[in-house]
Amino acid sequence: MKAEFILAVKTAALDVQNLHGNDQPLYLLQVPELLPYLQKDLILGQREALEADETHRQLLPYIVLRKMFGDVTKYFAYRRRNGVREARLGGNVSIGVGGHIDMVDIQHADSVIDPMATIAGSVQRELEEEIEFSTEGMAEGEEGEVLFHSVGALVDNSNAVGKVHLGLVFTATVDENTDVKCAEEELETLGWFTATELLAAGLPLENWTNILLEHFAESEFAEGEA
């Protein structure tokens, strides 16, 4: 097996923002605000070794596709079929699109990594690989607008997968004329749901997805009370 190198950060670096060892999994600290604190502790390491190394956390952009249906916000959900590369997540339902930051994504100047540009490149690549966008009522070659928003950092110490990853969470809002579906055979398209609907469906949820759905459901409840 060829050695694959990915971007990670020293776990100890998270203590600067009190992100490590805390029971709170989701920190609404904007990703651009967090990155300067982590930059000096970034490394490129072999993925196979990092998967079992809790002294480092692999950086993983996690993009949640959202769409407005009237006044209702819905999230795109899919199921990871058994046989996906990350076997520990096989069979689970997810609202997060993304993957590791590979060497091909690295943007740098004078050998200093530009983390925000690197993440942007990784996000673009992952969306192109995993999601197929389609538009209705638009001219050929015209693309619908996608608006990105930083949600925060996700630190999950509840399981072995979470302890070696740092989630960089963004929402990507697609316009009403754009629909999406999974582009990879390993991913099964489920469609659009509110956070409350997904939490109540009794589906096996990826842990990061469950954390974010609970956060989004609080917003749905607050809007319903308004």
Backbone bond lengths (Angstrom), bond angles and torsions (degrees), N, CA, C in turn:
res aa  C-N    CA-C-N  psi(-1)  N-CA   C-N-CA  omega(-1)  CA-C   N-CA-C  phi
1 M - - - 1.459 - - 1.528 109.41 -
2 K 1.329 116.35 132.83 1.453 120.79 179.33 1.521 110.29 -71.94
3 A 1.333 116.60 143.70 1.461 121.58 178.54 1.523 109.47 -75.65
4 E 1.318 116.83 119.77 1.458 122.70 179.83 1.531 108.67 -100.76
5 F 1.321 116.79 128.89 1.460 121.51 -179.11 1.524 110.38 -104.25
6 I 1.335 115.55 135.22 1.457 122.27 -178.78 1.526 109.76 -134.82
7 L 1.334 115.88 167.97 1.454 121.76 -178.34 1.522 110.35 -89.41
8 A 1.330 115.81 133.97 1.460 121.80 179.03 1.519 108.66 -142.30
9 V 1.336 115.22 173.04 1.462 120.95 178.61 1.523 108.42 -135.77
10 K 1.328 116.72 148.27 1.456 120.05 176.75 1.529 109.65 -62.64
11 T 1.320 116.99 131.80 1.456 121.36 -179.55 1.524 111.25 -57.99
12 A 1.320 117.05 -36.04 1.464 120.81 -178.87 1.519 112.12 -61.07
13 A 1.339 117.46 -24.56 1.461 120.63 -179.48 1.526 111.91 -65.12
14 L 1.332 116.77 -23.32 1.463 119.94 -178.54 1.522 111.96 -70.35
15 D 1.329 116.67 -19.33 1.462 119.79 179.90 1.524 112.02 -65.63
16 V 1.347 116.87 -23.35 1.461 120.61 -179.42 1.522 110.72 -58.94
17 Q 1.321 116.48 -38.04 1.463 121.68 178.73 1.531 111.83 -106.16
18 N 1.344 115.68 15.80 1.464 121.26 179.28 1.523 111.49 56.62
19 L 1.321 116.04 41.65 1.457 120.99 -178.66 1.522 113.08 -95.58
20 H 1.325 117.26 -11.61 1.457 119.43 -174.29 1.521 110.27 -111.25
21 G 1.330 115.88 138.27 1.452 120.19 177.51 1.518 113.65 82.05
22 N 1.311 117.02 7.32 1.458 122.00 178.88 1.523 108.55 -100.52
23 D 1.329 116.81 147.39 1.465 120.12 -178.87 1.526 112.59 -74.88
24 Q 1.307 117.18 -14.70 1.461 120.45 -179.86 1.522 109.43 -77.76
25 P 1.354 119.14 121.00 1.458 119.51 -174.99 1.531 114.27 -85.43
26 L 1.344 117.84 -29.35 1.459 120.85 -174.37 1.519 109.40 -114.13
27 Y 1.329 116.64 124.05 1.451 122.63 -178.81 1.527 107.98 -113.96
28 L 1.316 116.78 119.09 1.456 120.39 -176.36 1.526 110.60 -83.38
29 L 1.313 114.99 45.20 1.455 123.11 173.82 1.518 106.59 -93.71
30 Q 1.316 116.86 119.67 1.452 120.30 -174.66 1.528 110.99 -59.88
31 V 1.325 115.26 138.45 1.463 121.05 -175.58 1.533 112.05 -55.73
32 P 1.351 120.03 -44.24 1.474 118.58 178.62 1.531 112.82 -61.56
33 E 1.332 118.42 -27.37 1.460 121.73 177.82 1.533 111.38 -76.54
34 L 1.323 116.22 -30.87 1.461 121.03 -177.41 1.524 112.82 -77.78
35 L 1.318 117.11 -38.01 1.459 121.18 -169.50 1.530 114.87 -58.57
36 P 1.334 119.71 -38.60 1.480 117.63 179.02 1.527 113.49 -59.25
37 Y 1.327 117.38 -30.19 1.463 120.53 178.92 1.526 112.15 -73.56
38 L 1.327 116.66 -22.94 1.458 121.12 -176.01 1.523 113.49 -97.76
39 Q 1.326 117.09 -17.35 1.458 120.37 -167.42 1.525 113.25 -57.19
40 K 1.337 118.11 -42.65 1.463 119.67 -176.40 1.524 112.42 -70.19
41 D 1.342 117.09 -13.66 1.462 121.05 -178.47 1.525 113.01 -108.01
42 L 1.347 116.42 13.45 1.459 120.24 176.81 1.521 110.42 -74.57
43 I 1.331 116.28 144.66 1.466 121.15 175.19 1.522 109.39 -139.04
44 L 1.313 116.01 157.79 1.460 122.65 165.71 1.525 106.62 -104.40
45 G 1.328 116.45 121.43 1.452 119.84 -177.43 1.515 112.14 -135.96
46 Q 1.327 116.04 164.37 1.454 120.67 178.16 1.524 109.67 -69.95
47 R 1.305 116.21 128.38 1.461 120.43 -176.05 1.529 111.75 -59.42
48 E 1.321 117.17 -43.60 1.463 120.48 -176.90 1.527 110.80 -58.48
49 A 1.335 117.24 -41.49 1.464 121.04 179.75 1.521 111.13 -71.39
50 L 1.331 117.20 -38.95 1.461 120.98 -177.31 1.523 112.56 -68.09
51 E 1.328 117.55 -25.64 1.463 120.67 -179.17 1.526 111.99 -62.41
52 A 1.326 116.90 -21.39 1.468 120.25 -179.20 1.526 111.54 -118.84
53 D 1.325 117.12 20.37 1.462 121.87 -174.97 1.523 110.73 -118.86
54 E 1.326 117.26 99.86 1.464 121.04 -177.77 1.523 112.97 -80.12
55 T 1.334 117.64 -0.25 1.462 119.66 174.29 1.530 111.13 -82.03
56 H 1.329 116.53 -7.46 1.455 121.70 176.03 1.534 109.03 -133.15
57 R 1.310 115.42 153.05 1.468 121.05 174.72 1.527 109.02 -122.12
58 Q 1.319 115.01 126.81 1.452 120.37 177.08 1.530 108.83 -72.97
59 L 1.324 116.54 131.58 1.462 120.65 179.28 1.525 108.94 -78.41
60 L 1.309 115.94 128.52 1.455 120.10 -176.05 1.527 110.61 -137.05
61 P 1.349 117.24 101.78 1.464 119.53 173.03 1.528 110.14 -60.70
62 Y 1.327 116.64 136.90 1.466 122.90 -175.36 1.527 106.24 -129.96
63 I 1.327 115.83 104.79 1.461 121.84 -171.40 1.521 109.84 -102.10
64 V 1.323 116.49 120.60 1.462 122.56 179.62 1.530 108.33 -101.34
65 L 1.321 116.34 115.09 1.464 121.14 178.46 1.524 109.41 -81.14
66 R 1.327 116.35 127.99 1.463 121.42 -179.13 1.520 109.45 -130.27
67 K 1.338 115.06 155.66 1.460 120.75 -177.60 1.520 108.79 -150.73
68 M 1.316 116.49 142.70 1.455 121.40 179.51 1.529 109.58 -91.30
69 F 1.323 115.37 128.05 1.462 122.76 172.34 1.527 105.66 -113.97
70 G 1.343 115.82 91.10 1.459 119.48 -170.25 1.519 108.62 68.33
71 D 1.335 116.99 -121.14 1.459 121.85 178.19 1.529 112.17 -98.23
72 V 1.342 116.83 6.01 1.460 121.34 -174.85 1.530 110.24 -103.52
73 T 1.316 116.06 129.75 1.470 121.68 176.30 1.518 109.79 -90.84
74 K 1.340 115.48 126.98 1.454 119.91 176.87 1.521 109.43 -122.94
75 Y 1.335 115.38 153.88 1.460 122.37 -175.59 1.522 109.74 -118.12
76 F 1.321 115.26 142.17 1.462 120.64 -179.90 1.523 109.51 -79.09
77 A 1.325 115.83 127.52 1.470 121.06 -178.27 1.524 110.02 -120.61
78 Y 1.321 114.81 148.85 1.460 121.12 176.24 1.522 108.75 -146.76
79 R 1.317 115.89 165.06 1.461 121.33 178.56 1.529 109.47 -113.34
80 R 1.338 115.39 134.00 1.464 119.74 173.94 1.523 108.23 -82.02
81 R 1.306 117.18 113.45 1.460 120.20 -179.59 1.532 109.50 -67.59
82 N 1.321 115.91 154.21 1.460 119.77 172.35 1.523 108.44 -61.19
83 G 1.315 116.10 133.80 1.452 119.87 -176.33 1.517 112.77 111.98
84 V 1.359 117.74 -5.83 1.457 119.14 174.50 1.517 109.21 -64.27
85 R 1.322 116.11 159.21 1.479 120.13 -174.63 1.524 110.91 -58.82
86 E 1.337 117.41 -42.36 1.457 120.42 177.19 1.516 107.78 -86.24
87 A 1.339 116.64 87.12 1.462 122.34 -172.04 1.519 112.69 -59.92
88 R 1.344 116.71 -27.68 1.465 119.93 -177.96 1.525 111.88 -67.06
89 L 1.334 117.81 -15.04 1.460 121.51 -179.04 1.530 111.96 -105.42
90 G 1.324 117.90 -1.62 1.457 121.83 -177.74 1.514 112.72 -58.11
91 G 1.340 116.73 134.76 1.456 122.67 178.94 1.513 114.12 89.60
92 N 1.321 118.18 -10.78 1.459 121.13 -177.15 1.524 111.82 -86.73
93 V 1.329 114.26 154.34 1.466 122.03 176.07 1.523 108.27 -94.57
94 S 1.330 116.10 139.79 1.464 121.19 -175.90 1.521 110.60 -136.96
95 I 1.335 115.60 151.15 1.467 121.11 168.87 1.531 109.82 -112.47
96 G 1.330 117.44 5.22 1.459 121.29 -176.87 1.509 112.79 -106.30
97 V 1.330 115.76 127.56 1.456 121.95 175.10 1.524 107.48 -106.49
98 G 1.306 116.71 134.61 1.463 118.70 178.57 1.498 111.68 157.94
99 G 1.308 114.76 -179.06 1.450 119.99 -179.46 1.512 109.85 -169.32
100 H 1.310 116.07 -173.75 1.450 120.73 -178.82 1.524 111.43 -66.00
101 I 1.314 115.12 154.81 1.459 120.90 177.16 1.521 107.49 -88.06
102 D 1.323 115.51 108.07 1.460 121.82 -175.63 1.533 110.94 -85.18
103 M 1.322 116.19 167.81 1.464 120.64 179.47 1.521 111.77 -59.44
104 V 1.339 117.17 -32.17 1.466 120.12 -179.53 1.525 111.54 -65.11
105 D 1.345 117.20 -21.58 1.460 121.34 -179.07 1.523 113.12 -84.50
106 I 1.327 118.03 -16.11 1.456 121.63 -170.96 1.529 111.61 -66.12
107 Q 1.338 115.08 124.46 1.459 122.37 173.40 1.530 107.43 -109.39
108 H 1.320 116.69 132.04 1.461 118.68 -175.95 1.519 110.58 -151.32
109 A 1.320 114.56 160.89 1.458 122.35 173.38 1.522 107.25 -136.41
110 D 1.322 116.63 127.18 1.466 122.19 -177.71 1.526 111.16 53.42
111 S 1.334 115.70 40.28 1.468 123.87 177.73 1.520 113.75 67.84
112 V 1.337 117.77 12.38 1.468 121.88 175.24 1.516 108.08 -103.47
113 I 1.335 116.38 122.00 1.459 121.25 -176.73 1.526 110.85 -68.85
114 D 1.331 116.11 133.73 1.462 122.36 171.28 1.525 106.18 -94.13
115 P 1.346 119.05 99.72 1.468 120.29 -171.15 1.522 114.16 -65.24
116 M 1.340 118.28 -38.73 1.459 118.88 -177.20 1.524 111.39 -69.34
117 A 1.335 116.66 -43.15 1.461 119.86 177.20 1.519 111.06 -64.71
118 T 1.333 116.25 -36.28 1.461 121.28 178.06 1.519 110.85 -64.14
119 I 1.322 117.34 -45.40 1.461 121.49 179.19 1.521 110.33 -63.59
120 A 1.339 117.12 -42.26 1.465 120.84 179.84 1.528 110.89 -59.85
121 G 1.329 116.48 -41.52 1.460 120.13 178.13 1.509 112.41 -66.37
122 S 1.334 116.52 -39.19 1.460 121.05 178.44 1.517 111.00 -64.86
123 V 1.334 116.27 -43.13 1.464 120.89 179.57 1.524 110.51 -61.23
124 Q 1.325 116.56 -45.57 1.467 120.51 -179.77 1.527 111.03 -60.69
125 R 1.332 116.13 -43.72 1.473 120.16 -179.34 1.517 111.52 -64.85
126 E 1.332 117.05 -45.23 1.464 120.59 -177.74 1.529 111.23 -64.62
127 L 1.321 117.38 -41.74 1.462 119.58 178.68 1.525 110.99 -63.40
128 E 1.322 117.11 -40.22 1.462 120.49 179.24 1.520 111.46 -65.86
129 E 1.345 116.90 -34.30 1.458 120.64 -178.56 1.520 112.62 -78.26
130 E 1.342 117.47 -37.62 1.458 120.95 -169.04 1.526 115.07 -102.24
131 I 1.343 117.89 -21.55 1.458 120.68 -172.50 1.518 111.39 -125.35
132 E 1.320 114.83 136.61 1.461 121.12 174.46 1.520 108.40 -107.78
133 F 1.323 116.80 119.15 1.461 122.40 179.01 1.526 109.41 -94.11
134 S 1.319 116.07 138.88 1.461 120.61 175.77 1.518 108.58 -134.72
135 T 1.335 116.04 147.65 1.460 120.77 -177.77 1.520 110.29 -125.17
136 E 1.312 115.07 150.06 1.460 121.65 177.49 1.522 109.07 -117.48
137 G 1.320 116.06 140.39 1.456 120.45 176.15 1.514 114.20 74.19
138 M 1.346 117.15 16.77 1.459 120.33 179.06 1.518 109.58 -115.85
139 A 1.329 115.14 153.10 1.452 120.05 178.81 1.522 110.22 -66.83
140 E 1.328 116.07 156.83 1.455 120.56 -179.46 1.525 110.18 -60.08
141 G 1.304 116.19 132.88 1.460 121.02 -179.72 1.509 113.88 88.43
142 E 1.336 117.68 -11.42 1.461 120.56 178.87 1.523 109.46 -82.69
143 E 1.318 116.81 140.06 1.454 121.43 -176.92 1.515 111.22 -116.21
144 G 1.337 115.29 144.99 1.451 119.85 175.96 1.521 110.61 -74.62
145 E 1.317 115.62 157.76 1.457 120.98 -177.63 1.524 110.59 -81.45
146 V 1.329 116.45 140.68 1.458 122.93 174.83 1.527 107.80 -124.80
147 L 1.342 117.13 120.77 1.455 122.26 -177.88 1.521 109.72 -106.51
148 F 1.331 117.41 123.44 1.452 122.44 -178.45 1.527 110.53 -97.57
149 H 1.328 115.08 143.54 1.460 121.10 177.63 1.520 109.02 -142.04
150 S 1.328 116.87 131.86 1.462 121.50 178.45 1.523 109.64 -75.88
151 V 1.340 116.22 128.18 1.462 122.01 177.04 1.529 110.01 -93.93
152 G 1.349 116.99 -48.54 1.456 120.37 179.49 1.510 112.20 154.35
153 A 1.326 115.04 -163.56 1.464 122.25 -178.61 1.519 109.40 -103.38
154 L 1.329 115.88 141.19 1.453 121.47 -179.31 1.527 108.41 -117.43
155 V 1.335 115.94 117.81 1.462 122.74 -178.97 1.522 107.82 -120.54
156 D 1.314 116.73 106.57 1.461 122.05 -174.21 1.529 109.25 -112.44
157 N 1.319 116.00 107.51 1.464 120.73 179.72 1.530 112.81 -99.03
158 S 1.328 117.25 14.46 1.465 120.36 -172.60 1.525 113.71 -85.72
159 N 1.336 118.05 -13.47 1.459 119.49 -177.67 1.529 109.89 -152.40
160 A 1.327 115.61 171.26 1.464 121.16 -174.16 1.524 112.27 -64.38
161 V 1.325 117.58 -36.09 1.466 120.36 179.52 1.525 109.56 -66.57
162 G 1.331 116.51 -47.18 1.450 120.71 -177.23 1.510 113.28 -62.42
163 K 1.321 117.63 -35.59 1.464 121.43 -174.31 1.517 113.86 -69.25
164 V 1.323 117.44 -13.00 1.468 119.12 179.57 1.532 111.66 -115.85
165 H 1.343 116.93 15.06 1.458 120.85 178.96 1.524 110.83 -131.87
166 L 1.319 116.09 152.31 1.458 123.62 169.58 1.522 107.05 -123.61
167 G 1.338 116.47 114.44 1.452 120.79 -179.73 1.518 111.48 -80.50
168 L 1.319 116.58 132.05 1.461 123.42 173.92 1.525 106.03 -110.96
169 V 1.333 116.12 99.89 1.461 121.37 -165.24 1.527 111.45 -94.93
170 F 1.332 114.98 130.63 1.457 122.45 175.44 1.534 108.41 -131.62
171 T 1.326 116.67 150.13 1.460 119.74 164.67 1.522 107.83 -101.30
172 A 1.322 115.23 147.97 1.461 121.97 175.61 1.526 106.67 -125.74
173 T 1.320 116.82 108.02 1.460 121.71 -177.52 1.521 109.23 -90.35
174 V 1.328 116.11 120.21 1.466 120.81 177.66 1.526 108.68 -96.85
175 D 1.325 117.06 152.28 1.462 119.24 -176.98 1.523 110.62 -77.02
176 E 1.320 115.26 170.05 1.467 120.85 -171.41 1.515 113.45 -65.82
177 N 1.329 118.37 -21.21 1.464 121.47 -179.12 1.526 113.12 -89.73
178 T 1.311 116.27 0.74 1.470 120.60 -176.23 1.519 110.67 -109.35
179 D 1.315 116.49 132.73 1.449 120.70 172.69 1.523 108.32 -120.69
180 V 1.305 115.78 162.82 1.463 119.79 -177.47 1.519 109.89 -135.20
181 K 1.311 115.35 155.81 1.460 121.99 171.43 1.516 107.81 -150.54
182 C 1.311 116.15 161.69 1.463 120.88 -179.56 1.526 110.34 -70.19
183 A 1.319 115.60 139.22 1.462 120.84 -178.30 1.517 112.10 -98.48
184 E 1.337 118.08 -10.76 1.454 121.50 -177.29 1.527 111.03 -107.79
185 E 1.325 116.65 142.73 1.463 121.51 -178.32 1.523 111.85 -63.35
186 E 1.335 117.36 -27.68 1.463 120.85 -178.45 1.527 112.70 -73.82
187 L 1.340 116.98 -8.29 1.457 121.93 -177.50 1.523 109.83 -117.60
188 E 1.322 116.57 129.16 1.473 122.51 -178.46 1.528 109.95 -104.42
189 T 1.325 116.45 120.14 1.458 121.43 179.24 1.526 110.88 -68.12
190 L 1.328 116.67 129.91 1.463 121.72 175.78 1.520 112.30 -109.18
191 G 1.340 117.92 -32.48 1.455 120.54 176.41 1.517 113.05 115.72
192 W 1.351 115.49 -158.45 1.456 123.04 -172.64 1.530 110.91 -104.21
193 F 1.332 116.19 133.75 1.465 121.75 -178.84 1.525 109.45 -143.96
194 T 1.328 116.63 151.97 1.457 118.75 166.95 1.522 108.10 -73.66
195 A 1.327 115.69 162.05 1.462 119.72 178.18 1.520 110.47 -61.00
196 T 1.318 117.22 -41.06 1.466 121.55 -179.47 1.519 111.06 -63.36
197 E 1.329 116.99 -41.51 1.468 120.59 179.15 1.527 111.51 -61.25
198 L 1.316 116.71 -43.71 1.464 119.46 -178.66 1.519 111.82 -67.96
199 L 1.325 116.72 -39.44 1.461 119.49 179.61 1.525 111.62 -65.81
200 A 1.322 116.43 -30.73 1.463 120.97 -177.12 1.520 113.31 -89.10
201 A 1.336 117.45 -6.45 1.464 120.73 -172.12 1.524 113.32 -78.09
202 G 1.319 117.25 -14.51 1.462 119.68 179.77 1.514 114.08 74.57
203 L 1.338 116.99 20.88 1.459 121.24 179.89 1.533 110.47 -84.17
204 P 1.330 117.83 152.97 1.473 120.17 176.14 1.528 109.59 -73.57
205 L 1.317 116.54 105.58 1.454 121.33 -173.96 1.526 111.85 -93.86
206 E 1.320 115.72 139.13 1.456 121.59 168.33 1.529 107.39 -58.10
207 N 1.328 117.80 141.88 1.458 119.50 -172.98 1.520 112.75 -61.53
208 W 1.336 117.91 -42.12 1.463 119.84 178.16 1.520 110.49 -61.47
209 T 1.331 116.16 -39.20 1.461 120.27 178.32 1.519 110.82 -63.03
210 N 1.322 117.30 -42.07 1.459 120.82 179.35 1.535 110.86 -61.88
211 I 1.329 116.80 -43.32 1.464 121.35 178.92 1.528 110.60 -59.86
212 L 1.331 116.72 -45.63 1.459 120.29 -177.46 1.518 111.90 -71.69
213 L 1.327 117.61 -37.99 1.464 119.92 178.44 1.523 111.03 -62.03
214 E 1.318 117.19 -39.52 1.461 119.59 177.60 1.530 110.52 -63.44
215 H 1.324 116.76 -38.11 1.467 120.97 177.06 1.529 110.43 -65.50
216 F 1.343 117.10 -46.72 1.457 120.42 -178.95 1.530 111.33 -67.93
217 A 1.333 117.13 -34.47 1.468 120.73 179.86 1.527 110.93 -63.97
218 E 1.333 117.86 -33.52 1.457 120.80 176.63 1.519 110.49 -60.97
219 S 1.327 116.39 -38.28 1.474 120.74 177.52 1.523 110.87 -67.84
220 E 1.342 116.50 -39.24 1.473 119.55 177.57 1.519 110.67 -62.40
221 F 1.344 115.95 -41.39 1.472 120.01 179.88 1.517 110.53 -64.13
222 A 1.358 115.95 -42.99 1.453 119.78 -179.53 1.526 111.29 -63.97
223 E 1.339 116.92 -39.24 1.463 120.67 178.29 1.522 110.69 -66.40
224 G 1.346 116.01 -37.22 1.459 119.23 179.74 1.509 112.51 -68.07
225 E 1.348 116.05 -29.19 1.453 120.32 179.71 1.527 112.45 -80.70
226 A 1.356 115.71 -19.83 1.462 119.49 -175.84 1.527 111.71 -68.84
